[in-house]
Every structure is written in structure tokens, then in C-alpha cells.
């Protein structure tokens, strides 16, 4: 049994979420979609949810990852990988993807 103290399972910090929000905004612009358009296409009632995701306040809903990727015109696995990279801890990302640092979007 290890005596090393474990870090708490802390969500990725705001800076990382904001960085991913900028990536999402770039993908949305590349797809020539407004926030309102994207909200409608991913089944969100309010476009402000898109604004909140892009600002890093909320996450892309995990159950909708495939839908968001398809609407934004990107590979689903690449999109999901980047969600993990930016929304979860680095340790969690490394446990899934190893030392892979390649960015799959943009």
C-alpha cells in the first residue's frame, strides 16, 4: 500500500476549459455556424449554453459528444480525446492516451 498522498479528483481548471472553448468557437466559425445555429443543431434550447461552453463555464455534455463532433464537422474520436484533454485532469488523460501530446483538432 502506497503512503504517497493522492491528489483529489479535481476537474480541469478554468484556463484549460477556456482554451477548449476557443477551439470550439474556431470550429463553429469554420463550420459557418452562429451560436444560435449550433444550439439548434445539437438540441440545446438556449444558445447561451453554447456561449457558456465557449467561455469555459460549462462542458460539452458527454452524452452529446458524437453529435457535437458531427455538427462541427470533425472526427468523433478526435473530438472526444480533446474533451478529455481539456476537461479532465492530466493524469486521467495520460491513463487513457499515454504520453500522446498530439492535438487532434485544429
N, C-alpha and C positions, 0 to 999 in steps of 0.2 A: 504494500500500500504506500503510495507516494505521500510524503509530508509536504510537498510543494503546494502552496495555496493556489486554488483555482480562481481565475477571474470570473466574475459574474457574467452571465449571458446577457450582454448589453447589445442593444440594437446599434447598427452603424450610426455614426454621428451625423449631425445635420449637414456638415460640409459635404460629406460623401453623397447624401441624398440630394443636395442641391446640385452637385456636379452631374448626377444622373438626370436630374430634372432638365438641365441644359442640353444634355444629349437627347432626351425625349423631345424637347422643343425643336431641336435641329431636325430630328426625324420627322416630326409633324410638319415642319416647314417644307422639307424635301418632298413630302407627300402632298404638298399644297393643300393642307387642311387647316382650318381655324380650330380654336379650342372648342367652339360650338360643334363643328363638324365631327371632330374626334369623339366628343362626348356622345353624340348621337350614334356614331358607328360602333362604339364599344358598350352601348346600352346604359350610359350614365344619364340620370335625369337632369343633372345640373352641370353646365360647362365649367362652373367654378371648381369642380372636383379636378378637372384637368389642370387648371391653374394651380391648385394646391399640390398636385403631383409634381408639376414643373418647378414649383418653389421649394420642394423638398419637405413639405409639411406632412404629406401622406404618401403611401406607396401605391404602386400599381397593384391592384388586387391579385393575389396569387392565382385564384381560380380563373382569372381573365388573361393570363399571360399569353396564351396562344392567340386569343382574339386580338389583343393589342399588337402583337407582332405581325399578324396577318394584315391588319388595317394599316399599320405603318410601313408595310412592305419589306419587312426584314425576316431573316431566318428565326424560327421559333426557339431553337436551342441556343442560338447566339444571344437572343433577347433574354431568355431565362437565365443564362450564365451571367449576363451583365446585371440583371436584377439581383442575383445572389452577391455578386461582387460589390455592389453599391449599397444594398440594403442589409446585408448580414455582416458578421464580424469577419475579419481577415482569416482567423483560424477556421471558421466554417467553410469559407471559400477554398482554402488550401486543402481541407479534408476531402472536399469533393473533386477539385480540379488539380491538386498537387501544386507544383510551383509555377503553373501556367500563368504567365502575366500578359499574354497576348490579348489585346482588346478586340472584340469581335464586331463591334458596331462602330460606324463612322470611320 
